[in-house]
């Protein structure tokens, strides 16, 4: 499972829409859709914000859970 699939899974498990995540990250909904379809990667600041929202950055990047 890659970044795009992990992001989508985390977002759905948190019951958050693409619009809601986009507002939190201060980006457009289409940017979130791009993250989730493997077309785009967030910059480090956005990656950190996503991790603060749902998990650790290591999980987002590599899929490894940090204890």
C-alpha positions in Angstrom: 0.0 0.0 0.0 1.4 3.4 -1.0 1.0 6.9 0.4 -2.1 7.6 -1.6 -3.9 4.5 -0.3 -2.8 5.1 3.3 -4.0 8.7 3.1 -7.4 7.7 1.7 -7.8 4.9 4.3 -6.9 7.2 7.2 -9.2 9.9 6.0 -12.1 7.6 5.6 -11.5 5.9 8.9 -11.6 9.3 10.5 -14.9 10.0 8.7 -13.4 13.1 7.0 -14.3 14.2 3.5 -11.8 15.4 1.0 -13.3 18.9 1.4 -12.8 18.8 5.2 -9.2 17.7 4.9 -8.5 20.3 2.2 -9.8 23.0 4.5 -7.6 21.8 7.3 -4.6 21.8 5.1 -5.6 25.0 3.4 -5.5 23.5 -0.1 -8.1 22.7 -2.7 -10.2 19.6 -2.7 -8.6 18.7 -6.1 -5.2 18.7 -4.4 -6.4 16.1 -1.9 -7.9 14.1 -4.8 -4.5 14.3 -6.4 -2.8 13.0 -3.3 -5.2 10.0 -3.2 -4.8 9.1 -6.8 -1.0 8.9 -6.9 -0.6 12.0 -9.1 0.7 14.3 -6.4 2.7 14.3 -3.2 2.4 16.8 -0.4 5.3 19.0 0.6 6.9 18.5 4.0 4.7 21.0 5.8 1.5 19.5 4.5 2.8 16.0 5.3 3.4 17.1 8.9 -0.1 18.6 9.1 -1.6 15.3 7.8 0.4 13.4 10.4 -0.8 15.7 13.2 -4.3 15.1 12.0 -4.2 11.3 11.9 -0.9 9.4 12.5 2.9 9.5 12.4 4.8 10.7 9.3 6.6 7.4 9.2 3.4 5.6 8.6 2.3 8.0 5.8 5.7 7.6 4.0 6.6 4.0 4.6 3.6 2.3 6.1 5.6 1.3 9.2 3.9 1.9 12.5 6.1 3.7 15.1 5.7 2.5 18.7 
